[in-house]
C-alpha cells in the first residue's frame, strides 16, 4: 500500500460502528475522518512509515466511543482530533518515532472519558489536550525520549478526574496543566531526566484533590502550582537531583489540606509556598542535600495546622515561615547540618500553639521567632552544635505559655527572649557549652510563672532577665562554670515572688538583682567558687520578704543589698571563705524584721548595716575568722529591738552600733 491513503471515510449510523485498518508506507500518510452515531463507535488501527504521518478526525456520538491505535515512524508524527459524546469515551495509543511527535486533542462528554497512551521517540515530543465532561475522566500515559518533551492540558468536569503519568528523558521536560471540577481530582506522576524539568499546574475543585509525584534528575528541577478547593486537598511528592531544585506553590481550601514530601539533591534546594484554608492543614517533609537549602512559607487557616519536617545538609540551611490561624497550630522539626543553619518564624493564632524542634550542626545556628496567640503556647527544643548558637524570640498570649529547651555546644551560645501574657507562663531550660553562654529575657504577665534552668560551661556565662506581672513568680536555676558567671535580673509583681538558685564556678561570680512586689517575696541561693563572688540586690514589697543563702569561696566575697517592705522581713545566711568577706545592707519596713547570719573566713570580714522599721526586731549573728573584723550598724524603729551576736577570731576587732528606738 504505497502512496496516499485518504479515501476512507466512515459514516455509520447504526450498531456496528466504524472499524478501519489503514497503512501508509510513503509520504502521504493516513488521513481519516470517522463518525459513528451508534453503539459500535469508531475503532481504528493506523500506521504510517513515512513523512505524512497519521492525521485523524474521529467522532462517536453514542456508546461505542473512539478506540484508536496509531503509529508514525517518520516526520509527520501523529495528529489526532477525537470526540466522543457517549459512554465509550476515547481510547488512544499513539507512537511517533520521529520529528513530528504526537499531537492529540481529545474530548469526551460522557462516561467513558479519555484514555491515552502516547510515546514520542524524537524531537516533536507529546502534545496533548484532553477534556472529559463526565464520569470517565482523563487517563493519560505519555513518554517523550527527545527534545519536545511532554506538554499536557487536561480538564475533567466530573467524577473521573485527571490521571496522568508523564516521562521526559530529554530537554523538553514535562509541562502539565490539569483541572478537575469534581470527585476524581488530579493524580499526576511526572519524571524528567533532563534540562526541561517538570512544570505542573493542577487545580481540583472537589473531593479528589490533587495528588502529584514529580521527579527531576537535572537542571530544570520541579515547578509545581497546585490548588484544591475541596476535601481531597493537595498531596505531593517531589524530587529534584540537580540545579533547578523544587519550587512549589500549593493551596487547599478545604478538608484535605496540603501534604508535601520534597527532596532536592542539588543547588536549587526546596522553595515552597503552601496555604491550607481548612481542616487538613499542611503536612510537609522537605530535604535539601546541597546549597539551596529549604525555604518554606506555610499558612493554615483551619484545624489541621502546619506540620513540617525540614532537613538541610548544606549551605542554604532552612528558612521557614509558618502560620496557623486555628486549632492545629504549628509543628516543626528542622535539622541543618551546614552553614545556613535554621531560621524559623512561626505564628499560631489558635489552640494548637507552636511546637518546634530545631537542630543546627554548623555555623548558621538557630534563629527562631515563635508566637502563639492562644491556648497551645510555644514549645521549643533547639540544639546548636556550632558557631551560630541558638537565638530564640518566643511570645505566648494565652494559656499554653512558653516551654523552651535550648542547647548550644559552641561559640554562639543561647540567646532567648520569651514573653507569656497569660496562664502558661515561661518554662525554659538553656545550656551553653562554649563562649556564647546563655542570654535570656523572660516575661510572664499572668498566672503561671517563669521557670528557668540555665547552664553555661564556658566564657559567656548566664545572663537572665525575668519579669512576672502575676501569680506564678520567677523560678531560676543558673549555673556558670567559667568566666562569664551568672547575671540575673528578676522581677515578680505578684504572689509567686522570686526563687533563684545561682552557682558560678569561675571568675564572673554571681550578680543578682531581684524584685518582688507581692506575697511570694524573694528566695535566693547563690554560690560563687571563684573571683567574682556574690553580688545581690533584693527587694520585696510584700508578704514574702527576702530569704537569701549566699556563699563565696574566693576573692569576690558576698555583697548583698536587701529590702523587705512587708511582713516576712529579711532572712539571710551569708558565707565568705576568702578575701572579699561579707558586705550586707538590710532594710525591713514591716513586721518580719531582719534575721542575718554572716560568716567570713578570711580578710574581708563582715560589714553589716541593718534597719527594721516595724514590729519585729533585728537578729544578727556575725563571725569573722580572719583579718577583716566585724562591723555592724543596726537600727530598729519599732518594737522588736536589736539582738546581735558577733565574734572575731583574729586581728580585726568587733565594732557594733545599735539603736533600738522603741
C-alpha positions in Angstrom: 0.0 0.0 0.0 2.2 2.7 -1.3 1.1 6.2 -2.0 -1.6 8.3 -0.2 -4.4 6.5 1.6 -7.0 9.1 2.2 -10.1 7.7 0.6 -11.6 6.1 3.6 -14.5 8.0 5.0 -16.6 6.1 7.5 -20.1 7.3 8.3 -22.2 4.7 10.1 -25.4 5.4 11.9 -26.2 2.0 13.4 -24.8 -0.5 15.8 -21.8 -1.8 14.0 -19.9 1.5 14.0 -16.7 2.1 12.0 -13.8 -0.4 12.0 -10.8 0.7 10.0 -7.3 -0.7 9.4 -5.0 1.7 7.4 -1.3 1.5 6.5 0.8 4.1 4.5 4.5 3.4 3.7 5.1 6.7 2.0 4.8 10.4 2.1 1.1 10.9 2.1 0.5 9.2 5.3 -3.0 8.3 6.5 -5.8 10.9 6.7 -9.1 9.8 8.2 -12.4 11.3 9.1 -14.7 8.9 11.0 -18.1 9.4 12.5 -20.3 6.9 14.4 -23.8 7.8 15.7 -24.5 4.5 17.4 -23.3 1.8 19.7 -20.4 0.4 17.7 -18.3 3.6 17.9 -15.1 4.0 15.9 -12.2 1.5 16.1 -9.1 2.5 14.1 -5.7 1.0 13.6 -3.4 3.3 11.6 0.3 3.0 10.7 2.4 5.5 8.7 6.1 4.7 8.0 7.0 7.9 6.3 6.7 11.6 6.2 3.0 12.2 6.1 2.3 10.6 9.4 -1.3 9.9 10.7 -4.0 12.6 10.7 -7.3 11.6 12.1 -10.6 13.2 13.0 -12.9 10.8 14.8 -16.4 11.4 16.3 -18.6 8.9 18.1 -21.9 10.2 19.3 -23.0 7.1 21.3 -21.9 4.2 23.4 -19.0 2.7 21.4 -16.8 5.7 21.7 -13.5 6.0 19.8 -10.7 3.4 20.0 -7.5 4.3 18.1 -4.1 2.8 17.8 -1.7 5.0 15.8 2.0 4.6 14.9 4.2 7.0 12.9 7.8 6.2 12.2 8.8 9.4 10.5 8.5 13.2 10.3 4.8 13.6 10.1 4.1 12.2 13.6 0.5 11.6 14.8 -2.1 14.3 14.8 -5.5 13.3 16.2 -8.7 15.1 17.0 -11.2 12.8 18.7 -14.7 13.4 20.1 -17.0 11.0 22.0 -20.4 12.2 23.2 -21.4 9.0 24.9 -20.3 6.1 27.1 -17.5 4.6 25.2 -15.3 7.7 25.6 -11.9 8.0 23.8 -9.2 5.3 24.0 -5.9 6.1 22.2 -2.5 4.5 21.8 0.0 6.7 19.9 3.6 6.2 19.0 5.9 8.6 17.0 9.5 7.7 16.3 10.5 10.8 14.5 10.3 14.6 14.4 6.5 15.2 14.2 5.9 13.7 17.6 2.3 13.2 18.9 -0.3 15.9 18.9 -3.6 15.0 20.3 -6.9 16.8 21.0 -9.5 14.7 22.8 -12.9 15.4 24.1 -15.3 13.0 25.9 -18.7 14.2 27.0 -19.9 11.1 28.7 -19.0 8.1 30.9 -16.1 6.6 29.0 -13.8 9.6 29.5 -10.4 9.9 27.7 -7.8 7.2 28.0 -4.5 7.9 26.2 -1.1 6.2 25.9 1.4 8.4 23.9 5.1 7.8 23.1 7.4 10.1 21.1 11.0 9.0 20.5 12.1 12.1 18.7 12.0 15.9 18.6 8.3 16.5 18.4 7.5 15.2 21.8 4.0 14.7 23.0 1.4 17.5 23.0 -2.0 16.5 24.5 -5.2 18.5 25.1 -7.9 16.3 26.9 -11.4 17.2 28.1 -13.8 14.9 29.9 -17.2 16.2 30.9 -18.4 13.1 32.6 -17.6 10.1 34.8 -14.7 8.6 32.9 -12.4 11.5 33.4 -9.0 11.7 31.7 -6.3 9.0 32.0 -3.0 9.7 30.2 0.3 7.9 30.0 2.9 10.0 28.0 6.6 9.3 27.2 9.0 11.6 25.3 12.6 10.5 24.7 13.8 13.6 23.0 13.7 17.4 22.8 10.0 18.1 22.6 9.2 16.7 26.0 5.6 16.2 27.2 3.0 19.0 27.1 -0.4 18.1 28.5 -3.5 20.2 29.1 -6.3 18.1 30.8 -9.7 19.1 32.0 -12.2 16.8 33.8 -15.6 18.2 34.8 -16.9 15.1 36.6 -16.2 12.1 38.7 -13.3 10.5 36.9 -10.9 13.4 37.4 -7.5 13.5 35.7 -4.9 10.7 36.0 -1.6 11.4 34.3 1.8 9.6 34.1 4.4 11.6 32.1 8.1 10.8 31.4 10.5 13.1 29.5 14.1 11.9 29.0 15.4 15.0 27.3 15.4 18.7 27.1 11.7 19.5 26.8 10.8 18.1 30.2 7.2 17.7 31.3 4.7 20.6 31.2 1.3 19.8 32.6 -1.9 21.8 33.2 -4.7 19.8 34.9 -8.1 20.8 36.1 -10.7 18.6 37.8 -14.0 20.1 38.8 -15.4 17.0 40.6 -14.7 14.0 42.8 -11.8 12.3 40.9 -9.4 15.1 41.4 -6.0 15.2 39.8 -3.4 12.4 40.0 -0.1 13.1 38.4 3.2 11.2 38.2 5.9 13.1 36.3 9.6 12.3 35.6 12.1 14.5 33.8 15.7 13.2 33.2 17.0 16.4 31.6 17.0 20.1 31.4 13.4 20.9 31.0 12.4 19.6 34.4 8.8 19.2 35.5 6.4 22.2 35.4 2.9 21.4 36.7 -0.2 23.5 37.3 -3.0 21.5 38.9 -6.5 22.6 40.1 -9.1 20.4 41.8 -12.4 22.0 42.8 -13.8 19.0 44.6 -13.2 15.9 46.7 -10.5 14.2 44.9 -8.0 16.9 45.4 -4.5 16.9 43.8 -2.0 14.0 44.1 1.3 14.6 42.4 4.6 12.6 42.3 7.3 14.5 40.4 11.0 13.7 39.8 13.6 15.8 38.0 17.1 14.5 37.6 18.7 17.5 36.1 18.7 21.3 35.8 15.1 22.2 35.3 14.0 20.9 38.7 10.4 20.7 39.7 8.0 23.7 39.5 4.5 23.0 40.8 1.4 25.1 41.3 -1.4 23.1 43.0 -4.8 24.3 44.1 -7.5 22.2 45.8 -10.8 23.8 46.7 -12.3 20.8 48.5 -11.9 17.8 50.6 -9.1 16.0 48.8 -6.5 18.7 49.4 -3.1 18.5 47.8 -0.7 15.5 48.1 2.7 16.0 46.5 5.9 14.0 46.4 8.7 15.9 44.6 12.3 15.1 44.0 15.0 17.2 42.2 18.5 15.9 41.8 20.0 18.9 40.2 20.3 22.7 40.0 16.7 23.6 39.5 15.6 22.3 42.8 11.9 22.1 43.8 9.6 25.2 43.6 6.1 24.6 44.9 3.0 26.7 45.4 0.2 24.7 46.9 -3.3 25.9 48.0 -6.0 23.8 49.7 -9.3 25.5 50.6 -10.9 22.5 52.2 -10.5 19.5 54.4 -7.7 17.6 52.6 -5.2 20.3 53.3 -1.7 20.1 51.8 0.6 17.1 52.2 4.1 17.5 50.7 7.3 15.5 50.6 10.2 17.4 48.8 13.8 16.4 48.2 16.4 18.4 46.4 19.9 16.9 46.0 21.5 20.0 44.3 21.8 23.7 44.1 18.2 24.8 43.7 17.1 23.5 47.1 13.5 23.4 48.0 11.3 26.5 47.8 7.7 26.0 49.0 4.7 28.2 49.5 1.7 26.4 51.0 -1.7 27.5 52.0 -4.5 25.5 53.6 -7.8 27.1 54.5 -9.5 24.1 56.1 -9.2 21.1 58.2 -6.4 19.2 56.6 -3.8 21.8 57.3 -0.3 21.4 55.9 2.0 18.4 56.4 5.4 18.7 54.8 8.6 16.7 54.7 11.4 18.7 53.0 15.0 17.7 52.5 17.8 19.7 50.7 21.1 17.9 50.4 23.1 20.8 48.9 23.4 24.6 48.5 19.9 25.8 48.0 18.6 24.6 51.4 14.9 24.7 52.3 12.8 27.8 52.0 9.2 27.4 53.3 6.2 29.7 53.8 3.2 27.8 55.2 -0.2 29.1 56.2 -3.1 27.1 57.7 -6.4 28.8 58.4 -8.1 25.8 59.9 -8.0 22.8 62.1 -5.1 20.9 60.6 -2.5 23.5 61.3 1.1 23.2 59.9 3.3 20.1 60.4 6.7 20.4 58.9 9.9 18.2 58.9 12.8 20.0 57.2 16.4 18.8 56.7 19.2 20.7 55.0 22.6 19.1 54.6 24.4 22.1 53.0 24.9 25.8 52.8 21.4 27.0 52.3 20.1 25.9 55.6 16.4 26.1 56.5 14.3 29.3 56.2 10.7 28.7 57.3 7.7 31.0 57.8 4.8 29.1 59.3 1.4 30.4 60.3 -1.6 28.6 61.7 -4.7 30.5 62.3 -6.7 27.9 64.1 -6.6 24.7 66.1 -3.9 22.6 64.6 -1.1 25.1 65.4 2.4 24.8 64.0 4.6 21.7 64.5 8.1 22.0 63.1 11.1 19.7 63.1 14.2 21.3 61.5 17.7 20.0 61.0 20.6 21.8 59.4 23.9 20.1 59.0 25.8 23.0 57.4 26.4 26.7 57.2 22.9 28.1 56.7 21.5 26.9 60.0 17.8 27.1 60.8 15.8 30.3 60.5 12.2 29.9 61.6 9.3 32.3 62.1 6.2 30.5 63.5 2.8 32.0 64.4 -0.2 30.2 65.8 -3.4 32.1 66.4 -5.4 29.3 68.0 -5.3 26.3 70.2 -2.5 24.2 68.7 0.2 26.7 69.5 3.8 26.3 68.2 5.8 23.1 68.7 9.4 23.4 67.3 12.4 21.1 67.4 15.4 22.6 65.7 19.0 21.2 65.3 21.9 23.0 63.7 25.2 21.2 63.4 27.2 24.1 61.8 27.8 27.8 61.6 24.4 29.2 61.0 23.0 28.1 64.3 19.2 28.5 65.0 17.3 31.7 64.7 13.6 31.3 65.7 10.8 33.7 66.2 7.7 31.9 67.6 4.4 33.4 68.5 1.3 31.7 70.0 -1.8 33.9 70.5 -3.9 31.3 72.3 -4.1 28.1 74.3 -1.3 25.9 72.8 1.5 28.3 73.7 5.1 27.8 72.4 7.1 24.6 72.9 10.7 24.8 71.6 13.6 22.4 71.7 16.7 23.8 70.0 20.2 22.4 69.7 23.2 24.2 68.0 26.5 22.3 67.8 28.5 25.1 66.2 29.2 28.8 66.0 25.7 30.3 65.3 24.3 29.1 68.6 20.6 29.5 69.4 18.7 32.7 69.0 15.0 32.5 70.0 12.2 35.0 70.4 9.0 33.4 71.8 5.7 35.1 72.6 2.6 33.4 74.0 -0.6 35.4 74.6 -2.6 32.7 76.2 -2.9 29.7 78.4 -0.1 27.5 77.0 2.7 29.8 77.8 6.3 29.0 76.6 8.2 25.8 77.1 11.8 26.0 75.8 14.8 23.7 75.9 17.8 25.2 74.2 21.3 23.9 73.9 24.4 25.5 72.3 27.5 23.4 72.2 29.9 26.0 70.9 30.5 29.7 70.4 27.1 31.2 69.6 25.6 30.3 73.0 21.9 30.6 73.7 20.0 33.9 73.3 16.4 33.7 74.3 13.6 36.3 74.6 10.4 34.9 76.0 7.1 36.6 76.7 3.9 35.0 78.0 0.9 37.2 78.5 -1.4 34.5 80.1 -1.6 31.5 82.2 1.1 29.2 80.9 4.0 31.4 81.9 7.6 30.6 80.7 9.4 27.4 81.2 12.9 27.4 79.9 15.9 25.1 80.1 19.0 26.6 78.4 22.5 25.1 78.2 25.6 26.6 76.6 28.9 24.6 76.4 31.0 27.3 74.9 31.8 31.0 74.6 28.4 32.5 73.9 26.9 31.5 77.2 23.2 31.9 77.9 21.4 35.3 77.4 17.7 35.1 78.4 15.0 37.7 78.7 11.7 36.1 80.0 8.4 37.9 80.8 5.1 36.4 82.0 2.1 38.7 82.5 -0.3 36.2 84.1 -1.0 33.4 86.5 1.7 30.9 85.7 5.2 31.8 86.5 8.7 31.8 84.9 10.7 28.7 85.3 14.3 29.0 84.0 17.2 26.5 84.2 20.3 27.9 82.6 23.8 26.3 82.4 26.9 27.8 80.8 30.1 25.8 80.7 32.3 28.4 79.2 33.1 32.1 78.8 29.8 33.6 78.1 28.2 32.7 81.4 24.5 33.1 82.1 22.6 36.4 81.7 19.0 36.3 82.6 16.3 39.0 82.8 12.9 37.7 84.1 9.7 39.7 84.7 6.4 38.3 86.0 3.4 40.5 86.5 1.0 37.9 88.0 0.7 35.0 90.3 3.3 32.5 89.4 6.6 34.2 90.4 10.0 33.6 89.0 11.9 30.4 89.5 15.5 30.4 88.3 18.3 27.9 88.4 21.5 29.2 86.9 25.0 27.6 86.7 28.1 29.1 85.1 31.3 27.0 85.1 33.5 29.6 83.6 34.4 33.3 83.2 31.1 34.8 82.4 29.5 34.0 85.7 25.8 34.4 86.4 24.0 37.8 85.9 20.3 37.7 86.9 17.7 40.4 87.0 14.3 39.1 88.2 11.1 40.9 88.9 7.8 39.5 90.3 4.8 41.8 90.7 2.5 39.2 92.2 2.1 36.3 94.5 4.8 33.9 93.4 7.8 36.0 94.1 11.3 35.2 93.0 13.0 31.9 93.6 16.6 31.8 92.5 19.4 29.2 92.7 22.7 30.6 91.2 26.1 29.0 91.0 29.3 30.3 89.5 32.5 28.2 89.4 34.7 30.8 87.9 35.7 34.5 87.6 32.3 36.1 86.8 30.7 35.2 90.1 27.0 35.7 90.7 25.3 39.1 90.2 21.6 39.1 91.1 19.0 41.9 91.1 15.6 40.6 92.4 12.4 42.5 93.0 9.1 41.0 94.3 6.1 43.3 94.7 3.8 40.8 96.2 3.3 37.8 98.5 5.9 35.4 97.3 8.9 37.5 98.2 12.4 36.5 97.2 14.1 33.2 97.9 17.7 33.1 96.7 20.5 30.6 97.0 23.8 31.9 95.5 27.2 30.3 95.3 30.4 31.6 93.8 33.5 29.4 93.8 35.8 32.0 92.3 36.9 35.6 91.9 33.6 37.3 91.2 31.9 36.4 94.4 28.2 37.0 95.0 26.6 40.4 94.4 22.9 40.5 95.3 20.3 43.3 95.3 16.9 42.0 96.5 13.7 44.0 97.1 10.4 42.6 98.4 7.4 44.9 98.8 5.0 42.4 100.2 4.5 39.5 102.5 7.2 37.1 101.2 10.1 39.1 102.3 13.7 38.2 101.3 15.3 34.8 102.0 18.9 34.5 100.9 21.6 32.0 101.2 24.9 33.2 99.7 28.3 31.6 99.7 31.6 32.8 98.1 34.7 30.6 98.1 37.0 33.2 96.6 38.1 36.8 96.3 34.8 38.5 95.5 33.1 37.7 98.7 29.4 38.3 99.3 27.8 41.8 98.6 24.2 42.0 99.4 21.6 44.7 99.5 18.2 43.5 100.6 15.0 45.4 101.3 11.6 44.0 102.6 8.6 46.3 102.8 6.2 43.8 104.4 5.5 41.0 106.8 8.2 38.4 106.5 11.2 40.7 106.5 14.7 39.5 105.6 16.3 36.2 106.4 19.9 36.0 105.2 22.7 33.4 105.6 25.9 34.7 104.1 29.3 33.0 104.0 32.6 34.2 102.5 35.5 31.8 102.6 38.2 34.2 101.3 39.2 37.8 100.8 36.0 39.6 99.9 34.3 38.9 103.1 30.6 39.7 103.6 29.0 43.1 102.9 25.4 43.3 103.8 22.8 46.2 103.8 19.4 45.0 105.0 16.2 47.1 105.4 12.8 45.8 106.6 9.9 48.2 106.7 7.4 45.8 108.2 6.7 43.0 110.6 9.3 40.5 109.6 12.4 42.4 110.7 15.9 41.3 109.8 17.4 37.9 110.5 21.0 37.6 109.5 23.7 35.0 109.9 27.1 36.2 108.4 30.4 34.4 108.3 33.7 35.5 106.9 36.7 33.1 107.0 39.2 35.5 105.5 40.4 39.0 105.1 37.2 40.8 104.2 35.4 40.3 107.5 31.7 41.1 108.0 30.2 44.5 107.2 26.5 44.8 108.1 24.0 47.7 108.0 20.6 46.5 109.2 17.4 48.6 109.6 14.0 47.4 110.8 11.1 50.0 110.8 8.4 47.8 112.3 7.4 45.3 114.9 9.9 42.5 114.5 13.4 43.1 115.5 16.9 42.6 114.2 18.7 39.3 114.9 22.3 39.2 113.8 24.9 36.5 114.2 28.3 37.6 112.7 31.5 35.8 112.7 34.9 36.7 111.3 37.8 34.2 111.4 40.4 36.5 110.0 41.8 40.0 109.5 38.8 41.9 108.5 36.9 42.2 111.8 33.1 42.6 112.2 31.3 46.0 111.6 27.6 46.0 112.4 25.2 49.0 112.3 21.7 48.1 113.4 18.6 50.3 113.8 15.2 49.2 114.9 12.4 51.8 114.8 9.7 49.7 116.4 9.0 47.1 119.0 11.4 44.3 118.3 14.7 45.7 119.4 18.2 44.6 118.3 19.8 41.2 119.1 23.4 40.9 118.0 26.0 38.1 118.5 29.4 39.0 117.0 32.6 37.0 117.1 36.1 38.0 115.7 38.8 35.3 115.9 41.6 37.4 114.5 43.0 40.8 114.0 40.1 42.9 113.1 38.1 43.5 116.3 34.3 43.9 116.6 32.6 47.2 116.0 28.8 47.4 116.8 26.5 50.3 116.7 22.9 49.5 117.7 19.9 51.9 118.0 16.6 50.4 119.3 14.1 53.3 119.0 11.2 51.5 120.7 
